[in-house]
Amino acid sequence: MKVNFNLKSPKVDFETWIVCKVTYQRKQVRMFTDKKIHPKFWNPETQRVRQTSKFPINAEFNDHLNNIENFILKLNLKWENDNSNKEVVPPIPETILKESVRKFLTKTTVEEKKEIEEKTFWSFYDNLLQRMEIGTRVHVKNDTPLAPKTIFQYHNLKRHLQAYEKKKKVSISFECINMTFYNDFTTYLTITKGLAPNTIGKLITMLKVLLREANEDGITDNNIYTHRKFKSISSKSDTIYLTIEEIKELQKLELSAAPRFERVRDVFIVGCYTGLRFSDLTRIQPQHIENGMIEIAQAKTGGKVFIPMVKDVLTIMEKYKNALPKISNQKYNEYLHEVCKKCDILQKEVSTTAIKGGKKVTTTQPKYELVCSHTARRSFATNEYRAGDLEISEIMAITGHTTEKSFYKYIREKPRETALRIKDKFKLREMKQQAANENNLKAV
């Protein structure tokens, strides 16, 4: 008996089934194994997976094929021993051979089948999502349930992976996730889907989290997520902030004839002076206000922040009896766009650069078109940073950032603005030095 392995479609540019061919006593039986592989990783001469760093689990694949071959040879040997009393040993029937191999590959008991199913990529993914939704899979650092937005993002990654499977005609498994997959998937997200680098980076970060958990749970020994090139790409987004002058102009708008615009403008202004996210602004209730401070646990992180209210915020909060109006994020951004359009100072055109489809694209448009709910938080961080009155740690205590690296991503100061601010500091330093010199002369 001779056992060979070859590919179902050796010339395709996607994963194809590995087929087992058994030849014995002028019979030939072909059976599909339970493994797929891209032809570029297959060595037709050795009938095994090539030894290459681009397919790091080649040893596991080849061990599995060796196990299949050994099982078939032992099965045939047992058949011959069981039938040795006959004058002529009949060949093992094709039906018995195929059924025995099928059982070897799939296992037979309910418990074994369940164990195999639970260890597949998609079964683990679905189980992870289920645990997230019922709250048993909590935030690693602070043991709090994951925010709905975070769970939504994992569902979004799942949709992208499934779309990739359909587009590429492949089946994603723990075994197939390697650097080749990483490069192909990120290219697909960039070129086919036209996603920005930061969006792709977030998707890869979530995929790395999933792979790490599967590895730690013993579901797979694939640790490709630790590879230095399996990284979450990013680029600094060219988003805007509003200056204090622009915020003041928004405050002056007379919007009483359009209450929905007035309410949205007021919520936005509070965000500009507190640094709170939209999801937290609309949750503020009287119990969150005490002694001129807002005390609230952030919806995204669960971390509690304490924010002193400036005069303008106190006025707005009194107007709404310490409970800001509730509105959907979609409607909020829609109305906010209309409000900012009424502000003359926001009619000026600004240029922003973004990466789209892997290419840098510069767009010029009125500033009001770029304002969104998150602009308020960026404006607070940038304006306080530029003012220089507070230490970075003090600003971070208000925004809730835990690292300076994450905080500085919010700063939207232009190079010219930075230079002018430094110029003022140089001038102040010179004035102080001059005053010190004059005092020394007087003392003499």
Secondary structure by P-SEA (a helix, b strand, c coil): cbbbbbbcccccccbbbbbbbbbcccbbbbbbccbbbbccccccccccccccccccaaaaaaaaaaaaaaaaaaaaaaaaaaaccccccccccaaaaaaaaaaaaccccaaaaaaaaaacaaaaaaaaaaaaaacccccccccccccaaaaaaaaaaaaaaaaaaaaaccccccccccaaaaaaaaaaacccccccaaaaaaaaaaaaaaaaaaaaaccccccccccccccccccccccccccaaaaaaaaaccccccaaaaaaaaaaaaaaaccccaaaaaacccccccccbbbbccccccbbbbbbbcaaaaaaaaaaccccccccaaaaaaaaaaaaaacccccbbbbbbbbcccbbbbbbcccccccccaaaaaaaaaaaaaaccccaaaaaaaacccccccccccccccaaaaaaaaaaaaaaaaaaaaaaaaaaaaac
